[in-house]
Amino acid sequence: MDLLKYQLPEMHVARAWVFLLILFIGSDVRAQTTDEHTLRAAMVLNLIRFVEWPASARPTNEFRLCVMTNDSQQLRALNTLNLQEIQGQPLLMQRRGHLSALTDCQAVYLDSTDPHLVRDKLATLKALSILTIGAFPQSGAMIDVFTHQNRMVFDVSINTLRATGFDIAPRVMELAHEVHR
């Protein structure tokens, strides 16, 4: 615990322990698909909490997580995140259907059965200060949350993340399945 306090600001210690519990306790997703969706939603929330936002992307009244998915179970799981706190602001999860409707989002979660479609959407979002989260490895998003060997894991594309002015806590990057440069 002293090592964790030394490397993280005091206010983040409790969040770090919650994050670690989510990652390592109950991260086996073999039981049911619904559990996988719930765990993915929890990881998305906790990863967002550990991202350092550029001044231009910080929310003023509310934090919008915009979701582009056709997976109704994942949509329900992400909807449970409504009104959770992100940097002192309430999180509002909103389903969006078109890229043009994403400019007021602080983060976007994208999943699809077609990886090329996701990559095309992400290429359009690169010019905006919006955190992108994908649902499969090497999607092109800044962070990918997916299952690997029956475990929920995440990858970080650190160069993509930092090119837009974002950063992520070093202790969180140490927990990543892979950090792509």
Buried (B, 14 or more C-beta within 10 A) or exposed (E): EEEEEEBBEEEBBEBBEBBBEBBEEBBBBEEEEEBBBBBBBBBBBBBBBBBEBEEEBEBEEEBBBBBBBEBEBBBEBBEBBEEBEBBEBBBBBBBBEEBEEBEEBBBBBBBBEEBEEBBEBBEEBEEBBBBBBBBBBBBBBBBBBBBEEEBBBBBBBBEBBBEBEBBBBEBBBEBBBEBBE
